[in-house]
Amino acid sequence: MERRESYGDHWKRTVDIYFFGNGKAEGVAEMKKLLGGKGANLAKMTNIGLPVPPGMNSLHAPGCSRIKKFF
């Protein structure tokens, strides 16, 4: 089941992993409580066009266990 939460003018799915980089970010700065300070700032820098290396922000244990499957 997909949940949606409002962050200012943005509606985002609540997922375990948010990706950013290459000029696009799944999160926004207003999602600081969800993404944490580093994740929100990386999303903000990506969204305003600063060069940010591609990466991901995992929110909690389910996200971490999904990441481990790739390594």
NORNOR-V483355 format. One record per residue. OMEGA is omega in degrees with one decimal (* if undefined). Layout:
OMEGA  OMEGA
This chain:
-178.4  175.1  175.3  178.8  -179.2  174.8  -176.6  179.2  -174.4  171.2  -178.3  172.9  172.4  -178.6  -178.6  -174.8  176.9  -178.5  177.4  177.6  -178.7  176.7  -179.3  175.9  177.6  179.1  175.6  -176.4  -178.6  -179.6  -174.7  -179.8  -179.7  -174.5  -171.9  -176.5  -178.2  -179.7  179.2  -179.8  175.9  176.4  -179.9  -179.9  177.9  -176.1  178.3  172.5  175.7  179.6  179.9  177.3  179.2  178.8  -179.6  177.9  178.6  -173.1  -175.0  -173.5  178.8  177.5  179.5  -179.4  175.9  178.8  -177.7  179.4  -177.8  -175.8  *
